[in-house]
Amino acid sequence: MTEAEQGQFDLDGFLPYLLNQAAEATSKSFYAVYRADYGMTRTQWRVMANLGRFGAMTARDICRISHIEKTKVSRAVAALEAEGHLARSPSPTDRRAEILSLTPAGREVFLRLGQRALDYDHMLRESLGATEAARLEALLRALIAQGSDVTDED
């Protein structure tokens, strides 16, 4: 009799654990692309992707949207700025905040990596098949919506 059958906690059957494992496995493969081509960390890519997708915003906005810790975002911002991919400007509404935006060079990197991300996404969807990929996307969106109702206490 397995632990799950005995009513005991089974990590391998715990949905949050499985979701994390799937996210790590798929992210790791794409990480190889932006690491090899641009020397970026995962957080740097996520910061760039958010700025490319949503436009200029504060580091606090990036933390909120992407669920990345403030210190990790801060380090990623500094590295992207040093590479010439990101610029900071004073916030017109909050003296304590800075508005982050991609530079023209950063926008070019984002567009190139965005195409690579689309190719990778297409490969993942193809490996699952159209029906299963659509089903998985719908299930993930439902879980995300359900989770957005829970406050973050960290």
N, C-alpha and C positions, 0 to 999 in steps of 0.2 A: 504494500500500500504506500502511495506517495505522500509527501507532506501535505499537498493540496487536498488529497482524499481524506486525510486525517484532520482536516480543518486547520492545519498549521500554515504559516506564511510561506509562500513559495516565490522567491525573488524572480525566478525565470518566467513565471506566469503573471507577474505584476506589470500592468499596462504602462505605468510611468517609466519603469525600468526598460521595457521593450522599446518604447518610443525613444528613450534616450540612446539606447544601443543602436537603433536604426538611424537616428540623427547623426551619431558619431561615425558610424560606418559610411554613410553617404557623404558627410562633410569631409571626412578624411581623404576621400578620393579627389574631391574638387580642390581641397587644400593643396594637394600636390601641384596643381596647375598654377595657382596664384603665387605659391611659394617659389616654384621654379622660375616663373617668368618675371616676377616683381619683388621677390624676397619679402612678401607680406605675411603677417600673422593672420590668424582667423579673425581676430578683433579688428585689425586694420581693414580687412576686406569688408566686414560687416558695417563698419563706420562709413567707408566709401560707398558701399551699396545703398545705405540709407540716405546719404547726402545726394547720391545720383538719382535715386528714386523720388525722394520727397523735396529736394532742394535745400537751401540754406536753413539751418536750425542751430539751436544750442546743444552743447554736450548733454545737458539734462534731458532734452528732447530725445536724443539718440538713446540714452539709457532707458528712458520710458518706453520707447517704441520697440527696442531690440532686446530688452531685458538683460543688458550687460552691466556689470558693476562699474561704478563711477571711476575707480582707479584704472581699470582696464581701458575704458574709453579715453581717459586722460593720456595714458601712455600711447595709445594708438593715434590720437590726434597729434601729439608731439612728433611721433615718427612720420606720419603722413605730411605734416608741415615741413619737417626737415628734408623730405624727399621732393618737396615742391608740388605736392598733390592737393594740398589743403591750405586755405587762408583763413585767418581770423579777423574779425572786425568788431568794434564795440556794438553792443546792443543798444538800439535807440530807446528802449523802454526799461532796461535794467542795467544799472552801472556795474553790477557784479558779474554779469554774463557777457559772453562773447558769441557772436554769430559765426558759425563755421560754414564754409562753402568750398566746393571743389574749384581748384584753379583750372585754367584751360588744359594744362598737362594732366591734371587729375581727372578731368572729364574725359579726356582721350583714353586714359587707362581704364576708367569705368566702362566706357563703351566697348573697348576690346574685351575686357573681362566679362562684361555683360553678355557678349556674344558667346564666349566660351561657356558661361553659365547656362545659357539657353541650349547649347549643344549637349551639355552634360545632363540637363533636365530631360531633354528629348531622349537621350540614351536610357535614362532611368525609366521613363514612361514606356519606352519601347520594350524594355526587358520585362516589364509587368504585363504589357498588353493594354490596349486602350480602355477596355472595360474595367479592369482591375485598377489601373492608374486613376481613372475618374472616380471610382469608388473610394480608393484610398484618400484622394484629395478631399472628397466630401466628408469622409469620416474625420480627417484631421481638422478641417475647418469647423466641424461640429464640436470637437474637443477644445479647440482654441476659443470658440465662442462661449462654451461652457466655463472654461477656465478664466475668461475675462471678467466673470462675475465675482471672482474670489479676490479679496484684497491681498496685496503683497506685504507680508509682515517683516520681511528681511530688511 
